[in-house]
Amino acid sequence: MISDPSARTAEASKVDWKSDRVNTLRDNDTTTPDAAALRTAMVEQLRSEGELRTDPVIRAFATVPRELFAPEAPLEQVYDRDDVVITKRDENGLAVSSVSAPRIQASMLEQAEVRPGMRVLEIGSGGYNAALIAELVGPDGEVTTVDIDQFVVDRARACLAEAGYDRVRVLLVDAEGGVPEHAPFDRIIVTAGAWDIPPAWIDQLAPDGVLVVPLRMRGLTRSVAFVREQGRLVSRGYELCGFVPIQGSGANAERLVLLHGEDVALRLDGDQAADADALSAALTSERVVRPSGVEVGGFEPFDELDLYLATELDGFGLLVATPAAIEAGLAERSARMGAKTALDGVSFAYRASQATTKERTAFEFVVYGHGPDADAVAFRYVELIREWDRTHRGGPGARIEVHPTGTPDTEIGEGRLIDKKHTRVLISWPTSS
Ligand SMILES: C[S@@+](CC[C@H](N)C(=O)[O-])C[C@H]1O[C@@H](n2cnc3c(N)ncnc32)[C@H](O)[C@@H]1O
């Protein structure tokens, strides 16, 4: 069966969390030398890789004992920069709460530019990130962290108290309504995957505040740092990220259109139409293969290409497939994590990459088209890859604007307009000339 992407971004912790273990496992005053050494190594690694950039954030990471916020996990996991410590799963085994990976926490705190004395709201509590924020705002600042889950709230309170951060306010709240009694906030940092931006977050943000939010746009999530500009929010940067989804009144699940039992599916965001029977037939019909001529290096990220395709293509989704389906030749390996797919009626095309050197140091994007219009949809896909390569690769990236719902089209610029419940999100691609 196809699993949920949020579960795939996170690794299972080996031990279930038990609240009474916080006090017995570790002593706040005697951080073990192992933990201290691992913390120093993690900070150095995040620094050398450019995720930690500024002195205050580096100091916060070097100071807060992360192990006190993940007592259920082995120290090596706690201090692995890419590892998530899952603290709760739902009845299907999917992660619903975690202490996020240090890499994404570093990246979001750098985006947020938290200063001493600020009032900060964190949405989604694990304890650790709130402690980092407490270090950044210092004794004159204020940190409020909220969670929708009583278990998470209790756990975060216990861990924060154990680590000596009892000034952090931990509240049980559905974040959709924000926390009006403690607003305005200089920074709002959302640590669960959001599909929309509820009015409360904008209303409760100080006039020159910054909102950092993992926002899902056409199935792709980016941690976007927004500032206000003339009645709207405008991005001042974004980063690739993955988070457990927002629950409660802001929850919004993607649709899964099954194409081959439960082994191959199209994951669609929003209300795009899809004829499951015709697309299933397209999957198993003869496909066209179109090399793009565009290459990337082995370690070069290409998430910008994905966002560009999601902007330019009218029909866009993610083709997902199980390892067995990939082994059986039903889809390319890129479908393991969600191949970015152009959808055009009953035809579709998606992308994979093929090594162009024996050492697998360079790869070419190759497009696979399926269905009666396979040629046309694959051709358009290839053209867009080439356009991205010519015009946007290495450029300033996308500009993301958030307008209140009801804003007329005439007051919104050119680009891909995505209508949500509370907002209209516009993605455009300025060129650097
Ligand atoms: C990734 S965890 C938070 C990680 C945490 N900030 C840390 O220190 O690593 C996401 C949390 O968001 C919470 N959450 C989901 N929907 C929410 C909502 N509507 N309101 C408040 N919290 C929510 C979940 O219960 C979960 O605990």
Ligand as a Chemical Component Dictionary entry (heavy atoms), coordinates in Angstrom:
data_LIG
# 
_chem_comp.id                   LIG 
_chem_comp.type                 NON-POLYMER 
_chem_comp.pdbx_formal_charge   0 
_chem_comp.three_letter_code    LIG 
# 
loop_
_chem_comp_atom.comp_id 
_chem_comp_atom.atom_id 
_chem_comp_atom.alt_atom_id 
_chem_comp_atom.type_symbol 
_chem_comp_atom.charge 
_chem_comp_atom.model_Cartn_x 
_chem_comp_atom.model_Cartn_y 
_chem_comp_atom.model_Cartn_z 
_chem_comp_atom.pdbx_ordinal 
LIG C1  C1  C 0  6.128  18.486 14.076 1  
LIG S1  S1  S 1  5.187  18.635 15.544 2  
LIG C2  C2  C 0  5.859  20.077 16.316 3  
LIG C3  C3  C 0  7.332  20.037 16.533 4  
LIG C4  C4  C 0  7.842  20.995 17.570 5  
LIG N1  N1  N 0  7.640  22.370 17.224 6  
LIG C5  C5  C 0  9.293  20.762 17.946 7  
LIG O1  O1  O 0  9.728  21.349 18.935 8  
LIG O2  O2  O -1 10.004 19.997 17.287 9  
LIG C6  C6  C 0  3.639  19.245 14.947 10 
LIG C7  C7  C 0  2.624  19.453 16.032 11 
LIG O3  O3  O 0  1.557  20.232 15.515 12 
LIG C8  C8  C 0  0.407  19.905 16.258 13 
LIG N2  N2  N 0  -0.794 20.390 15.574 14 
LIG C9  C9  C 0  -1.390 19.893 14.474 15 
LIG N3  N3  N 0  -2.483 20.600 14.169 16 
LIG C10 C10 C 0  -2.586 21.591 15.089 17 
LIG C11 C11 C 0  -3.508 22.636 15.298 18 
LIG N4  N4  N 0  -4.553 22.823 14.498 19 
LIG N5  N5  N 0  -3.316 23.457 16.348 20 
LIG C12 C12 C 0  -2.244 23.279 17.180 21 
LIG N6  N6  N 0  -1.340 22.296 17.023 22 
LIG C13 C13 C 0  -1.497 21.464 15.989 23 
LIG C14 C14 C 0  0.491  18.383 16.362 24 
LIG O4  O4  O 0  -0.298 17.889 17.433 25 
LIG C15 C15 C 0  1.983  18.170 16.550 26 
LIG O5  O5  O 0  2.286  18.001 17.903 27 
# 
loop_
_chem_comp_bond.comp_id 
_chem_comp_bond.atom_id_1 
_chem_comp_bond.atom_id_2 
_chem_comp_bond.value_order 
_chem_comp_bond.pdbx_ordinal 
LIG C1  S1  SING 1  
LIG S1  C2  SING 2  
LIG S1  C6  SING 3  
LIG C2  C3  SING 4  
LIG C3  C4  SING 5  
LIG C4  N1  SING 6  
LIG C4  C5  SING 7  
LIG C5  O1  DOUB 8  
LIG C5  O2  SING 9  
LIG C6  C7  SING 10 
LIG C7  O3  SING 11 
LIG C7  C15 SING 12 
LIG O3  C8  SING 13 
LIG C8  N2  SING 14 
LIG C8  C14 SING 15 
LIG N2  C9  SING 16 
LIG N2  C13 SING 17 
LIG C9  N3  DOUB 18 
LIG N3  C10 SING 19 
LIG C10 C11 SING 20 
LIG C10 C13 DOUB 21 
LIG C11 N4  SING 22 
LIG C11 N5  DOUB 23 
LIG N5  C12 SING 24 
LIG C12 N6  DOUB 25 
LIG N6  C13 SING 26 
LIG C14 O4  SING 27 
LIG C14 C15 SING 28 
LIG C15 O5  SING 29 
# 
